[in-house]
Amino acid sequence: MPDLHHKPLPRVSPKHAPNVLVLGGTTEAGALAQVLAASSIRACYSYAGRVQAPRPQPLPTRVGGFGGVDGLVRYLADERITHLIDATHPFAARMSANAIAAARQAGVPLIALTRPAWTAQAGDRWQTVADMPSAVAALGGAPRRVLLALGRMHLAEFAAQPQHHYVLRLVDPPAAPIPLPDHHVVVDRGPFDVAGDLALLQRHRIELVVSKNAGGEGASAKLAAARQLGVPVLMVQRPVLPARTEVHEADAVLAWLGHGATPGVARGV
């Protein structure tokens, strides 16, 4: 994701102590929650509620949506939120777009804690596509054994290519029938390691990995395993969002809140 500009990260200095809403659900959000709690910063951690057993957090927690932009604006006002931190998954595009719009309407400062995107390395056999429909279209042709490392949200789209044997790695057991005629479900929760993902690809004789460019360390092992085995990867690019301030470290969020000295950068997306 290219940087459109670099400038010192604006430090927010409210008249009163911060009251922070963290839009979470990622490893980075959990690490940030630990930092906020250790710094005695008042904050609430919000889960979307898509995982059956979310990890406990050291902050007060809420679960579920807000009801779109208007609902989030009301929540920010009702709870007197002074700072909004978007630490959701890079592919949670609707939530991130809603956060940007709601923050602007409510006049609440917003920062995004994001993971750097993965980049291809020597030995990788990546085909990059812009979005999920493009990934589905790229799977035309002869049957293959495909690892769909996408979570459960996009599985129905791949029913348009029913000729493949799909291996699905999911955090929770599926609550509804999988709309793919030939599939195998592996229930597992990251972070994953290279040895485990090598074994997974070899055990299921995987010929293609389909992955979202989520970035981070917790799910990168499958890419290293595919590289070692010479397995091609179909990589779905991140969705494009409106411009916002982004950082990659919890310390930069503290600096933005006025509780640290580490500068950050403002990024356009």
Secondary structure, DSSP 4 states (H G I P E B T S, - for coil): -------BPPPP--SS--EEEEE--SHHHHHHHHHHHHTT-EEEEEE-S-SSSPPP-SS-EEES--SHHHHHHHHHHHTT--EEEE---TT-HHHHHHHHHHHHHHT--EEEE-PPPP---TT--EEEESSHHHHHHHT-SS--EEEEES-STTGGGGGG-TTSEEEEEESS--SS--S-SSEEEEE--S---HHHHHHHHHHTT-SEEEEE---SSTTTHHHHHHHHHT--EEEEPPPP-----EESSHHHHHHHHTS-----B----
